[in-house]
Amino acid sequence: SESEHDPFGAGHSSTSISAGVGMAVGRDMMGRKNHVVSVIGDGAITAGMAYEAMNHAGFLDRNQIIILNDNKQVSLPTQYNGGNQAPVGALSSALSRLQANQPLRELREIAKGLSKELPGPLPEVSARIDEYARGILAGGPSSLFEELGLYYIGPVDGHNLDDLVTILNEVKNTQTAGPVMIHVVTEKGKGYAPAETASDKMHGVVKFDVATGKQNKKAGATDSYTNYFADSLVAEAEADPKVVGIHAAMGGGTGLNRFAKRFPDRCFDVGIAEQHAVTFAAGLACEGV
Protein backbone atom coordinates (compact mmCIF):
# COMPACT_ATOMS: atom_id res chain seq x y z
CA SER A 1 0.00 0.00 0.00
CA GLU A 2 1.30 3.46 -0.87
CA SER A 3 -0.39 5.15 2.10
CA GLU A 4 -1.82 4.33 5.50
CA HIS A 5 -5.03 5.89 4.17
CA ASP A 6 -5.21 3.28 1.38
CA PRO A 7 -6.49 0.14 3.14
CA PHE A 8 -7.48 -1.87 0.09
CA GLY A 9 -5.31 -3.39 -2.61
CA ALA A 10 -6.79 -4.31 -6.00
CA GLY A 11 -5.51 -6.21 -9.00
CA HIS A 12 -7.79 -4.31 -11.37
CA SER A 13 -9.36 -0.89 -11.80
CA SER A 14 -12.98 0.10 -11.13
CA THR A 15 -13.22 -1.69 -7.76
CA SER A 16 -12.94 1.24 -5.34
CA ILE A 17 -16.64 2.10 -5.07
CA SER A 18 -17.65 -1.53 -4.46
CA ALA A 19 -15.02 -1.88 -1.75
CA GLY A 20 -16.14 1.42 -0.25
CA VAL A 21 -19.77 0.31 -0.09
CA GLY A 22 -18.71 -2.81 1.80
CA MET A 23 -16.53 -0.77 4.14
CA ALA A 24 -19.34 1.69 4.83
CA VAL A 25 -21.77 -1.10 5.71
CA GLY A 26 -19.15 -2.88 7.81
CA ARG A 27 -18.34 0.35 9.64
CA ASP A 28 -21.99 0.88 10.52
CA MET A 29 -22.43 -2.74 11.64
CA MET A 30 -19.40 -2.37 13.93
CA GLY A 31 -20.65 0.94 15.32
CA ARG A 32 -17.69 2.95 14.09
CA LYS A 33 -17.70 6.57 12.91
CA ASN A 34 -14.80 6.68 10.43
CA HIS A 35 -15.12 8.12 6.94
CA VAL A 36 -15.01 5.96 3.81
CA VAL A 37 -13.55 7.62 0.71
CA SER A 38 -13.42 5.90 -2.68
CA VAL A 39 -11.36 7.49 -5.47
CA ILE A 40 -12.04 6.49 -9.06
CA GLY A 41 -10.80 7.88 -12.37
CA ASP A 42 -12.79 8.76 -15.46
CA GLY A 43 -11.21 5.77 -17.18
CA ALA A 44 -12.10 3.32 -14.41
CA ILE A 45 -15.66 4.57 -14.12
CA THR A 46 -16.40 3.34 -17.64
CA ALA A 47 -16.58 -0.21 -16.24
CA GLY A 48 -19.98 -1.64 -15.43
CA MET A 49 -18.82 -2.67 -11.97
CA ALA A 50 -18.58 1.00 -10.97
CA TYR A 51 -22.22 1.60 -11.90
CA GLU A 52 -23.36 -1.56 -10.14
CA ALA A 53 -21.62 -0.25 -7.02
CA MET A 54 -23.10 3.24 -7.32
CA ASN A 55 -26.56 1.77 -7.78
CA HIS A 56 -26.11 -0.31 -4.61
CA ALA A 57 -24.65 2.65 -2.70
CA GLY A 58 -27.65 4.78 -3.62
CA PHE A 59 -30.03 2.06 -2.44
CA LEU A 60 -28.25 1.52 0.89
CA ASP A 61 -27.84 5.27 1.52
CA ARG A 62 -24.84 4.86 3.84
CA ASN A 63 -22.37 7.71 4.38
CA GLN A 64 -19.67 7.37 1.75
CA ILE A 65 -17.61 9.87 -0.24
CA ILE A 66 -16.82 9.04 -3.86
CA ILE A 67 -14.24 11.21 -5.63
CA LEU A 68 -14.31 11.08 -9.42
CA ASN A 69 -10.91 12.21 -10.72
CA ASP A 70 -11.77 13.39 -14.22
CA ASN A 71 -8.56 14.19 -16.11
CA LYS A 72 -10.23 13.95 -19.51
CA GLN A 73 -8.46 10.73 -20.42
CA VAL A 74 -11.76 9.05 -21.25
CA SER A 75 -14.89 10.63 -22.69
CA LEU A 76 -17.49 11.30 -20.02
CA PRO A 77 -20.83 13.09 -20.28
CA THR A 78 -19.44 16.45 -19.16
CA GLN A 79 -19.27 19.63 -21.15
CA TYR A 80 -15.56 20.00 -20.42
CA ASN A 81 -14.07 16.90 -22.01
CA GLY A 82 -12.73 17.56 -25.45
CA GLY A 83 -13.57 21.27 -25.23
CA ASN A 84 -11.71 24.49 -24.61
CA GLN A 85 -13.82 25.70 -21.70
CA ALA A 86 -12.09 25.95 -18.34
CA PRO A 87 -13.53 23.41 -15.90
CA VAL A 88 -14.34 25.84 -13.13
CA GLY A 89 -14.62 29.62 -13.06
CA ALA A 90 -15.30 31.92 -10.12
CA LEU A 91 -19.07 31.34 -10.28
CA SER A 92 -18.74 27.56 -10.49
CA SER A 93 -16.28 27.64 -7.61
CA ALA A 94 -18.75 29.55 -5.45
CA LEU A 95 -21.61 27.26 -6.40
CA SER A 96 -19.61 24.13 -5.62
CA ARG A 97 -18.82 25.56 -2.20
CA LEU A 98 -22.51 26.36 -1.74
CA GLN A 99 -23.57 22.85 -2.70
CA ALA A 100 -21.19 21.41 -0.13
CA ASN A 101 -22.29 23.78 2.61
CA GLN A 102 -23.18 21.74 5.69
CA PRO A 103 -26.27 23.66 6.94
CA LEU A 104 -27.70 23.78 3.43
CA ARG A 105 -27.23 20.06 2.84
CA GLU A 106 -28.62 19.09 6.27
CA LEU A 107 -31.59 21.35 5.61
CA ARG A 108 -32.04 19.59 2.26
CA GLU A 109 -32.09 16.21 4.03
CA ILE A 110 -34.77 17.48 6.42
CA ALA A 111 -36.76 18.86 3.50
CA LYS A 112 -36.51 15.50 1.71
CA GLY A 113 -37.95 13.78 4.77
CA LEU A 114 -40.81 16.25 5.01
CA SER A 115 -41.58 16.07 1.29
CA LYS A 116 -42.13 12.31 1.58
CA GLU A 117 -45.13 13.08 3.79
CA LEU A 118 -46.72 15.24 1.09
CA PRO A 119 -49.60 13.75 -0.94
CA GLY A 120 -49.52 12.59 -4.53
CA PRO A 121 -46.64 13.46 -6.84
CA LEU A 122 -45.36 16.43 -4.82
CA PRO A 123 -42.32 14.61 -3.30
CA GLU A 124 -41.10 13.57 -6.75
CA VAL A 125 -41.65 17.08 -8.12
CA SER A 126 -39.69 18.55 -5.20
CA ALA A 127 -36.78 16.18 -5.78
CA ARG A 128 -36.72 16.95 -9.51
CA ILE A 129 -36.66 20.70 -8.90
CA ASP A 130 -33.71 20.31 -6.52
CA GLU A 131 -31.83 17.97 -8.87
CA TYR A 132 -32.18 20.03 -12.03
CA ALA A 133 -31.69 23.39 -10.31
CA ARG A 134 -28.32 22.28 -8.95
CA GLY A 135 -27.38 20.68 -12.27
CA ILE A 136 -28.21 23.84 -14.22
CA LEU A 137 -26.48 26.16 -11.75
CA ALA A 138 -23.25 24.20 -11.63
CA GLY A 139 -23.22 23.31 -15.31
CA GLY A 140 -22.58 19.70 -14.32
CA PRO A 141 -24.06 16.32 -15.21
CA SER A 142 -25.79 15.74 -11.88
CA SER A 143 -28.70 13.79 -13.36
CA LEU A 144 -26.78 10.58 -14.05
CA PHE A 145 -25.41 10.27 -10.53
CA GLU A 146 -28.57 11.56 -8.87
CA GLU A 147 -30.59 8.87 -10.65
CA LEU A 148 -28.27 6.31 -9.04
CA GLY A 149 -28.99 7.82 -5.61
CA LEU A 150 -25.81 9.85 -5.11
CA TYR A 151 -25.66 13.49 -4.06
CA TYR A 152 -23.60 15.17 -6.80
CA ILE A 153 -21.16 18.06 -6.19
CA GLY A 154 -19.16 19.54 -9.01
CA PRO A 155 -17.40 19.90 -11.29
CA VAL A 156 -14.68 21.13 -8.94
CA ASP A 157 -11.24 22.35 -10.03
CA GLY A 158 -8.94 19.72 -8.56
CA HIS A 159 -5.95 22.04 -8.75
CA ASN A 160 -7.63 24.67 -6.57
CA LEU A 161 -6.68 23.14 -3.22
CA ASP A 162 -8.48 25.79 -1.15
CA ASP A 163 -11.83 24.96 -2.74
CA LEU A 164 -11.17 21.23 -2.75
CA VAL A 165 -10.22 21.06 0.93
CA THR A 166 -13.17 23.26 1.90
CA ILE A 167 -15.62 21.01 0.04
CA LEU A 168 -14.13 17.81 1.46
CA ASN A 169 -14.31 19.18 5.00
CA GLU A 170 -17.92 20.28 4.57
CA VAL A 171 -18.95 16.88 3.22
CA LYS A 172 -17.09 15.02 5.98
CA ASN A 173 -18.71 17.15 8.66
CA THR A 174 -22.26 16.56 7.41
CA GLN A 175 -23.94 13.89 9.51
CA THR A 176 -26.83 13.05 7.19
CA ALA A 177 -24.95 12.71 3.93
CA GLY A 178 -25.56 9.32 2.35
CA PRO A 179 -23.35 8.61 -0.65
CA VAL A 180 -21.81 11.76 -2.13
CA MET A 181 -20.13 12.06 -5.53
CA ILE A 182 -17.54 14.85 -5.78
CA HIS A 183 -16.60 15.37 -9.43
CA VAL A 184 -13.03 16.70 -9.50
CA VAL A 185 -11.58 17.92 -12.80
CA THR A 186 -7.79 17.66 -13.10
CA GLU A 187 -5.11 17.77 -15.78
CA LYS A 188 -3.01 14.66 -16.25
CA GLY A 189 0.61 15.30 -15.24
CA LYS A 190 -0.06 18.95 -14.42
CA GLY A 191 3.15 20.85 -13.84
CA TYR A 192 5.39 18.34 -15.63
CA ALA A 193 5.46 18.96 -19.38
CA PRO A 194 6.51 15.45 -20.54
CA ALA A 195 3.53 13.92 -18.69
CA GLU A 196 1.12 16.66 -19.79
CA THR A 197 1.93 16.02 -23.45
CA ALA A 198 1.98 12.20 -23.27
CA SER A 199 -1.68 11.28 -23.33
CA ASP A 200 -1.10 7.51 -23.25
CA LYS A 201 2.18 7.28 -21.33
CA MET A 202 3.66 7.91 -17.87
CA HIS A 203 0.80 6.33 -15.91
CA GLY A 204 3.43 3.95 -14.53
CA VAL A 205 7.10 4.39 -15.30
CA VAL A 206 10.52 2.83 -15.06
CA LYS A 207 13.57 5.00 -14.40
CA PHE A 208 13.45 8.08 -16.59
CA ASP A 209 15.28 11.31 -17.38
CA VAL A 210 13.53 14.02 -15.35
CA ALA A 211 14.51 16.78 -17.78
CA THR A 212 13.08 15.08 -20.88
CA GLY A 213 10.75 12.42 -19.51
CA LYS A 214 12.44 9.76 -21.65
CA GLN A 215 12.16 6.35 -20.00
CA ASN A 216 15.25 4.18 -19.71
CA LYS A 217 13.84 0.97 -21.13
CA LYS A 218 16.36 -1.70 -22.03
CA ALA A 219 16.21 -2.83 -25.62
CA GLY A 220 15.55 -6.55 -25.99
CA ALA A 221 17.48 -8.90 -28.23
CA THR A 222 14.33 -9.38 -30.30
CA ASP A 223 11.15 -7.42 -30.89
CA SER A 224 8.50 -7.60 -28.16
CA TYR A 225 5.74 -10.22 -28.08
CA THR A 226 3.23 -7.36 -28.24
CA ASN A 227 4.64 -6.13 -31.54
CA TYR A 228 4.77 -9.63 -33.00
CA PHE A 229 1.14 -10.12 -32.01
CA ALA A 230 0.05 -6.78 -33.49
CA ASP A 231 1.86 -7.36 -36.78
CA SER A 232 0.43 -10.88 -37.04
CA LEU A 233 -3.10 -9.63 -36.39
CA VAL A 234 -2.71 -6.94 -39.03
CA ALA A 235 -1.54 -9.59 -41.49
CA GLU A 236 -4.59 -11.74 -40.69
CA ALA A 237 -6.88 -8.76 -41.14
CA GLU A 238 -5.29 -7.95 -44.49
CA ALA A 239 -6.25 -11.42 -45.67
CA ASP A 240 -9.67 -11.64 -43.99
CA PRO A 241 -12.05 -8.63 -43.85
CA LYS A 242 -14.00 -10.29 -41.02
CA VAL A 243 -11.11 -10.00 -38.55
CA VAL A 244 -11.62 -7.27 -35.95
CA GLY A 245 -9.66 -6.10 -32.92
CA ILE A 246 -11.20 -5.44 -29.50
CA HIS A 247 -9.43 -4.08 -26.43
CA ALA A 248 -10.37 -2.66 -23.04
CA ALA A 249 -8.66 0.76 -23.00
CA MET A 250 -5.33 -0.94 -23.68
CA GLY A 251 -4.50 -0.05 -27.28
CA GLY A 252 -0.87 0.56 -26.47
CA GLY A 253 -0.39 -2.35 -24.11
CA THR A 254 -1.94 -4.86 -26.48
CA GLY A 255 -0.43 -3.52 -29.69
CA LEU A 256 -3.86 -2.85 -31.13
CA ASN A 257 -2.99 0.79 -31.74
CA ARG A 258 -1.07 -0.53 -34.76
CA PHE A 259 -4.16 -2.44 -35.87
CA ALA A 260 -6.34 0.65 -35.38
CA LYS A 261 -4.11 2.77 -37.63
CA ARG A 262 -4.47 0.25 -40.44
CA PHE A 263 -8.13 -0.67 -39.82
CA PRO A 264 -9.78 2.16 -37.87
CA ASP A 265 -13.30 0.85 -38.60
CA ARG A 266 -12.46 -2.66 -37.41
CA CYS A 267 -10.86 -1.85 -34.06
CA PHE A 268 -13.02 -1.29 -30.98
CA ASP A 269 -11.97 0.18 -27.64
CA VAL A 270 -14.77 -0.71 -25.21
CA GLY A 271 -13.22 1.03 -22.20
CA ILE A 272 -12.29 -0.82 -19.03
CA ALA A 273 -15.08 -3.32 -19.54
CA GLU A 274 -13.68 -6.77 -20.20
CA GLN A 275 -16.90 -8.70 -19.68
CA HIS A 276 -18.62 -6.45 -22.21
CA ALA A 277 -15.68 -6.92 -24.61
CA VAL A 278 -16.05 -10.71 -24.54
CA THR A 279 -19.84 -10.65 -24.99
CA PHE A 280 -19.56 -7.95 -27.65
CA ALA A 281 -17.16 -10.25 -29.52
CA ALA A 282 -19.66 -13.10 -29.18
CA GLY A 283 -22.35 -10.89 -30.67
CA LEU A 284 -20.09 -10.09 -33.62
CA ALA A 285 -19.47 -13.81 -34.08
CA CYS A 286 -23.22 -14.43 -34.19
CA GLU A 287 -23.35 -12.23 -37.26
CA GLY A 288 -20.47 -14.05 -38.94
CA VAL A 289 -17.68 -11.59 -38.06
TAZIPE-V742247 format. One record per residue. N is the residue number from 1. RES is the residue in one letter. SS is DSSP state (@ for helix, = for strand, . for the rest). PSI is psi as a letter, one per 20 degrees, with the letter a starting at -180 (none if undefined). Layout:
BEGIN
N|RES|SS|PSI  N|RES|SS|PSI
END
This chain:
BEGIN
1|S|.|p  2|E|.|i  3|S|.|q  4|E|.|i  5|H|.|j  6|D|.|n  7|P|.|j  8|F|.|p  9|G|.|q  10|A|.|q  11|G|.|j  12|H|.|r  13|S|.|r  14|S|.|j  15|T|.|i  16|S|@|h  17|I|@|g  18|S|@|g  19|A|@|g  20|G|@|h  21|V|@|g  22|G|@|g  23|M|@|h  24|A|@|g  25|V|@|g  26|G|@|g  27|R|@|g  28|D|@|h  29|M|@|h  30|M|.|i  31|G|.|k  32|R|.|r  33|K|.|j  34|N|.|r  35|H|.|q  36|V|.|p  37|V|=|p  38|S|=|p  39|V|=|p  40|I|=|q  41|G|=|r  42|D|.|i  43|G|.|g  44|A|@|h  45|I|@|i  46|T|@|i  47|A|.|q  48|G|@|h  49|M|@|h  50|A|@|h  51|Y|@|h  52|E|@|g  53|A|@|g  54|M|@|h  55|N|@|g  56|H|@|g  57|A|@|g  58|G|@|h  59|F|@|g  60|L|@|h  61|D|.|k  62|R|.|q  63|N|.|o  64|Q|=|p  65|I|=|p  66|I|=|p  67|I|=|o  68|L|=|o  69|N|=|o  70|D|=|n  71|N|.|k  72|K|.|k  73|Q|.|h  74|V|.|q  75|S|.|p  76|L|.|r  77|P|.|m  78|T|.|q  79|Q|.|i  80|Y|.|h  81|N|.|p  82|G|.|j  83|G|.|r  84|N|.|j  85|Q|.|p  86|A|.|q  87|P|.|h  88|V|.|p  89|G|.|a  90|A|@|g  91|L|@|g  92|S|@|h  93|S|@|g  94|A|@|h  95|L|@|h  96|S|@|g  97|R|@|g  98|L|@|g  99|Q|@|h  100|A|@|i  101|N|.|p  102|Q|@|g  103|P|@|g  104|L|@|g  105|R|@|h  106|E|@|h  107|L|@|h  108|R|@|g  109|E|@|g  110|I|@|g  111|A|@|h  112|K|@|g  113|G|@|g  114|L|@|h  115|S|@|h  116|K|.|h  117|E|.|i  118|L|.|q  119|P|.|q  120|G|.|b  121|P|.|j  122|L|@|g  123|P|@|g  124|E|@|g  125|V|@|g  126|S|@|g  127|A|@|g  128|R|@|g  129|I|@|g  130|D|@|g  131|E|@|g  132|Y|@|h  133|A|@|g  134|R|@|h  135|G|@|g  136|I|@|g  137|L|@|g  138|A|@|i  139|G|.|k  140|G|.|r  141|P|.|m  142|S|@|h  143|S|@|g  144|L|@|g  145|F|@|h  146|E|@|h  147|E|@|h  148|L|.|i  149|G|.|j  150|L|.|q  151|Y|=|o  152|Y|=|p  153|I|=|p  154|G|=|a  155|P|=|q  156|V|=|p  157|D|=|o  158|G|.|i  159|H|.|j  160|N|.|n  161|L|@|h  162|D|@|g  163|D|@|g  164|L|@|g  165|V|@|g  166|T|@|g  167|I|@|g  168|L|@|g  169|N|@|g  170|E|@|g  171|V|@|g  172|K|@|h  173|N|@|i  174|T|.|p  175|Q|.|h  176|T|.|m  177|A|.|g  178|G|.|a  179|P|=|p  180|V|=|p  181|M|=|o  182|I|=|o  183|H|=|o  184|V|=|p  185|V|=|p  186|T|.|r  187|E|.|p  188|K|.|p  189|G|.|k  190|K|.|p  191|G|.|i  192|Y|.|o  193|A|@|g  194|P|@|h  195|A|@|h  196|E|@|h  197|T|.|i  198|A|.|n  199|S|.|h  200|D|.|j  201|K|.|r  202|M|.|k  203|H|.|g  204|G|.|p  205|V|.|q  206|V|.|a  207|K|.|p  208|F|=|r  209|D|.|o  210|V|.|h  211|A|.|h  212|T|.|h  213|G|.|i  214|K|.|p  215|Q|=|q  216|N|.|m  217|K|.|p  218|K|.|p  219|A|.|p  220|G|.|r  221|A|.|h  222|T|.|r  223|D|.|r  224|S|.|q  225|Y|@|h  226|T|@|g  227|N|@|h  228|Y|@|g  229|F|@|g  230|A|@|g  231|D|@|h  232|S|@|g  233|L|@|h  234|V|@|g  235|A|@|g  236|E|@|g  237|A|@|h  238|E|@|h  239|A|@|h  240|D|.|o  241|P|.|i  242|K|.|i  243|V|.|p  244|V|.|r  245|G|=|p  246|I|=|p  247|H|=|r  248|A|.|m  249|A|.|k  250|M|.|l  251|G|@|g  252|G|@|g  253|G|@|h  254|T|@|i  255|G|.|i  256|L|@|i  257|N|@|h  258|R|@|g  259|F|@|g  260|A|@|h  261|K|@|h  262|R|@|h  263|F|.|m  264|P|@|h  265|D|@|i  266|R|@|j  267|C|=|p  268|F|=|p  269|D|=|o  270|V|.|j  271|G|.|a  272|I|.|m  273|A|.|m  274|E|@|g  275|Q|@|h  276|H|@|h  277|A|@|g  278|V|@|g  279|T|@|h  280|F|@|g  281|A|@|h  282|A|@|h  283|G|@|g  284|L|@|g  285|A|@|h  286|C|@|h  287|E|.|j  288|G|.|j  289|V|.|none
END
